[in-house]
Amino acid sequence: MNCTNRQLAVVALALAGILASGCATLPTAEPVVVAMGEVTAPVLELPQETAKSIVPSNDRDWSPDLAVLSRAEFNGDLVTIRNVRNCTYRTADDYDVAHYDKTFDLNKIESLDLVVVPFLEMPALAHIAVSFGFEGDEYVGVSVEIRKEKGETYAPLKGVMRQFELMYVVADERDMIRLCTDQYLNGVYVYRANASPDVVRAMFVDMMHRVNELAEKPEFYNTFTNNCTTNIVRHINSLGTGTVPYDYRVLLPGYFDKLVYDLSMIEKDVSFERTKNNARVNRRVYEFADRPDFSAAIRR
């Protein structure tokens, strides 16, 4: 892991603060991650007898916005995603749940965007998601989250004690992005990845297979080893086109955009500060919230 002593101190303080206070601005997002590798045992375990009696399940009394799993059906170059979430939010807790099915042509995939949502109270922490773009300004988002039960709230300590299942939320961009900007009031940054359509296609297919795997074989979320950033980095590293290394900016994903900038995985023609400023979409989200071409408009 590429860390200076100062950076290590920041990491240690952040970890201590998170586990002590449980401060998470995004109820569905996780604040802490570590770098890649196989998923290992949680940092903190329940007593062995109790832990063995707990198994991940897809059959619980889920929060309505997380009750329906997506699935991907492959038919040659066509992928039909069942149950793309498309909620309408009055508040973060008051919403109308809706889903739709949509078929995507893999030959028309064009782009991959990294979506970074820093936490208000601790910008070193962030939720990381991705969005895939197809011809005709069609986009679909994928957000790796805890799958909350009704009345359940996120707590980092519970996240290392097998208390949450992991979920890949496949969502309409208007749902995924406006939830963060309008309800959680977070800054949202959308970075275009420097990736060819073939690479983007491979990552999309890999993530859709993961969606199907979790529908058949649920897994526990883990605050440190099985969360939004660790899963996305595993998908990136599985492509064989570039590697996201061990780095403190994976541990603290509020800095993950700077890491991929340094790796030339996003635009690097201008300074990082300017790249980040250009990537912030909040103003355009508010301005174009109700437009049919929402996804295209917020990228202009």
C-alpha positions in Angstrom: 0.0 0.0 0.0 1.5 3.3 -1.0 1.1 5.4 2.1 3.2 8.1 3.8 3.3 8.2 7.6 0.9 11.1 7.5 -1.5 9.2 5.3 -1.3 6.2 7.5 -2.2 8.4 10.4 -5.2 9.8 8.6 -6.3 6.2 7.7 -6.0 5.1 11.3 -7.9 8.1 12.6 -10.6 7.6 10.1 -11.0 4.0 10.9 -11.2 4.6 14.6 -13.7 7.4 14.2 -15.9 5.4 11.9 -16.1 2.4 14.1 -16.5 4.4 17.2 -19.2 6.8 15.9 -20.9 4.9 13.1 -21.1 8.2 11.1 -22.4 7.4 7.7 -24.1 10.1 5.7 -25.5 7.7 3.0 -27.7 5.1 4.6 -27.1 2.7 1.7 -23.5 3.4 1.3 -20.4 2.2 3.2 -17.7 4.5 4.5 -14.6 2.2 4.7 -12.9 -0.2 2.4 -9.5 -1.9 2.0 -7.6 -2.9 -1.1 -8.1 -5.9 -3.3 -7.6 -9.6 -2.8 -9.9 -12.5 -1.9 -12.6 -11.7 0.6 -11.1 -12.6 4.0 -12.6 -13.1 7.4 -14.2 -9.9 9.0 -11.9 -7.8 11.1 -14.3 -8.3 14.0 -16.1 -11.6 14.5 -19.1 -12.7 16.4 -18.5 -15.6 18.7 -17.7 -18.6 16.5 -20.9 -20.5 17.4 -23.1 -17.5 16.6 -21.3 -16.7 13.4 -21.7 -20.2 12.1 -25.4 -20.1 12.7 -25.8 -17.0 10.5 -25.9 -17.5 6.8 -26.6 -14.9 4.1 -30.2 -15.0 2.8 -32.3 -13.4 0.0 -35.4 -14.2 2.1 -35.9 -11.4 4.7 -38.3 -8.6 5.3 -36.5 -6.1 3.1 -36.8 -2.3 2.9 -39.2 -1.7 -0.1 -36.5 0.0 -2.2 -34.2 -3.0 -1.9 -36.8 -5.8 -1.9 -36.6 -6.7 -5.6 -33.4 -8.1 -7.0 -32.3 -7.4 -10.6 -31.3 -10.2 -13.0 -29.6 -10.2 -16.3 -30.7 -12.5 -19.2 -28.2 -13.1 -21.9 -29.2 -13.8 -25.5 -26.3 -13.4 -27.8 -25.3 -9.8 -27.9 -28.5 -8.7 -26.1 -28.8 -8.4 -22.4 -32.2 -7.9 -20.8 -32.0 -6.5 -17.3 -35.1 -7.4 -15.2 -36.1 -5.0 -12.4 -34.1 -1.9 -13.1 -35.0 0.2 -10.1 -36.7 3.6 -10.8 -38.0 5.0 -7.5 -39.5 8.5 -7.2 -38.4 10.2 -3.9 -40.2 12.8 -1.8 -37.6 12.2 0.9 -35.0 9.5 1.5 -37.6 7.5 3.5 -40.8 8.5 1.6 -40.8 7.2 -2.0 -42.7 5.3 -4.6 -41.0 2.1 -5.7 -41.0 1.2 -9.4 -39.0 -1.1 -11.6 -38.8 -1.7 -15.4 -37.2 -4.2 -17.7 -34.8 -3.0 -20.4 -32.8 -4.8 -23.1 -29.3 -3.5 -24.0 -27.3 -4.3 -27.1 -23.7 -5.0 -26.2 -22.6 -3.9 -29.6 -23.9 -0.4 -28.8 -22.2 0.0 -25.5 -20.0 3.2 -25.5 -18.9 4.4 -22.1 -18.3 3.7 -18.4 -18.6 6.5 -15.8 -17.3 6.4 -12.3 -19.8 8.0 -9.8 -18.2 9.3 -6.6 -20.4 10.5 -3.7 -18.3 11.9 -0.8 -19.8 11.9 2.6 -20.8 15.3 3.9 -19.4 14.9 7.4 -16.2 13.0 6.3 -15.1 13.8 2.7 -12.3 11.2 2.9 -15.1 8.6 2.7 -17.4 8.1 -0.2 -19.8 5.8 -2.0 -18.6 4.6 -5.4 -20.9 3.5 -8.1 -20.7 3.1 -11.9 -22.9 3.9 -14.9 -22.8 2.3 -18.4 -23.6 4.3 -21.5 -25.1 3.0 -24.7 -25.8 4.6 -28.1 -28.8 6.9 -28.0 -27.8 8.4 -24.6 -29.1 5.4 -22.7 -27.5 4.8 -19.3 -27.9 2.3 -16.5 -26.3 2.6 -13.1 -24.9 -0.1 -10.8 -24.5 0.6 -7.1 -23.1 -1.9 -4.6 -24.8 -1.5 -1.3 -26.0 -3.2 1.9 -29.4 -4.7 1.5 -31.3 -3.2 4.4 -34.2 -4.9 6.1 -37.3 -2.8 7.1 -36.3 -0.4 9.9 -32.7 -1.3 9.7 -30.0 1.4 9.6 -26.4 1.2 8.6 -23.6 0.9 11.3 -20.0 0.2 10.3 -19.4 -2.1 13.2 -22.4 -4.3 12.2 -20.9 -4.3 8.7 -18.0 -6.5 10.0 -20.3 -8.8 12.0 -22.3 -10.5 9.2 -25.4 -8.3 9.8 -26.0 -7.1 6.2 -26.3 -8.8 2.9 -24.6 -7.4 -0.2 -26.7 -6.1 -3.1 -26.0 -4.9 -6.6 -28.6 -2.2 -7.2 -29.2 -1.8 -10.9 -30.9 1.5 -11.2 -32.1 4.2 -13.6 -29.7 7.1 -13.4 -32.4 9.5 -12.3 -33.1 7.3 -9.3 -29.4 6.7 -8.4 -28.1 10.2 -8.8 -31.1 12.3 -7.6 -31.3 10.2 -4.4 -27.8 11.5 -3.6 -28.2 15.1 -4.7 -31.8 15.8 -3.7 -32.3 13.7 -0.6 -28.9 13.1 0.9 -27.6 16.5 -0.3 -24.2 15.0 -1.3 -21.9 16.3 -4.0 -22.0 13.9 -6.9 -19.1 13.6 -9.3 -19.4 11.7 -12.6 -16.0 10.8 -14.3 -15.8 9.3 -17.8 -13.4 6.4 -17.8 -10.7 6.1 -20.4 -11.8 2.7 -21.6 -12.6 1.3 -25.1 -16.0 -0.1 -25.8 -14.6 -3.6 -25.7 -13.3 -3.0 -22.2 -16.5 -1.4 -21.1 -18.5 -4.3 -22.5 -16.4 -6.8 -20.6 -16.9 -5.0 -17.4 -20.7 -4.7 -17.9 -20.9 -8.4 -18.6 -18.8 -9.2 -15.6 -21.0 -7.1 -13.3 -24.2 -8.5 -14.7 -22.9 -12.0 -14.0 -22.2 -10.9 -10.5 -25.8 -9.6 -10.2 -27.0 -13.1 -11.2 -24.6 -14.8 -8.8 -25.8 -12.8 -5.8 -29.5 -13.6 -6.8 -28.6 -17.3 -6.5 -26.0 -17.2 -3.8 -26.3 -14.3 -1.4 -23.2 -12.9 0.4 -22.6 -10.9 3.5 -21.5 -7.3 3.1 -18.3 -6.5 4.9 -17.3 -2.9 5.8 -13.6 -3.6 4.9 -13.5 -6.4 2.4 -16.8 -6.8 0.5 -18.3 -3.4 -0.2 -18.8 -0.9 -3.0 -15.2 0.0 -3.8 -13.6 -3.4 -3.3 -16.2 -5.0 -5.7 -15.7 -2.3 -8.4 -11.9 -2.6 -8.2 -12.1 -6.4 -8.5 -14.2 -5.9 -11.6 -11.6 -3.5 -13.0 -8.7 -5.7 -12.2 -10.4 -8.8 -13.7 -10.3 -7.2 -17.1 -6.5 -7.5 -17.5 -6.2 -4.0 -19.0 -4.9 -2.2 -16.0 -4.6 -2.8 -12.2 -5.8 -0.7 -9.3 -3.0 -1.3 -6.8 -3.0 -1.5 -3.0 -3.3 2.2 -2.0 -4.7 4.2 0.9 -7.1 5.8 -1.6 -8.9 2.5 -1.8 -9.1 2.4 1.9 -10.5 6.0 1.9 -12.6 6.1 -1.2 -13.2 9.9 -0.9 -9.8 10.0 -2.6 -10.5 7.2 -5.1 -11.1 9.6 -7.9 -7.6 11.0 -7.4 -6.2 7.5 -7.5 -7.8 6.7 -10.9 -6.7 10.1 -12.1 -3.1 9.3 -11.2 -3.5 5.9 -13.0 -4.8 7.7 -16.1 -8.1 5.8 -15.9 -10.1 9.0 -16.2 -9.4 12.3 -18.0 -5.9 13.7 -17.3 -5.6 16.5 -19.9 -6.1 19.1 -17.2 -5.3 19.3 -13.4 -7.1 17.0 -11.1 -8.8 20.0 -9.4 -10.2 21.1 -12.8 -11.2 17.6 -13.7 -13.1 17.2 -10.4 -14.8 20.5 -10.8 -15.9 19.6 -14.3 -17.2 16.2 -13.0 -19.6 17.7 -10.4 -23.1 17.4 -11.7 -25.3 18.7 -8.8 -26.2 22.0 -10.5 -27.1 20.3 -13.8 -29.1 17.6 -11.9 -31.3 20.3 -10.3 -31.7 22.2 -13.5 -32.5 19.2 -15.7 -34.2 16.9 -13.2 -37.4 16.4 -15.2 -36.0 16.4 -18.7 -36.4 13.2 -20.7 -32.8 13.4 -21.7 -31.7 13.7 -18.0 -28.6 11.5 -18.4 -27.3 13.3 -21.5 -28.1 16.8 -20.1 -26.1 16.4 -16.8 -23.0 15.4 -18.8 -23.0 18.5 -21.0 
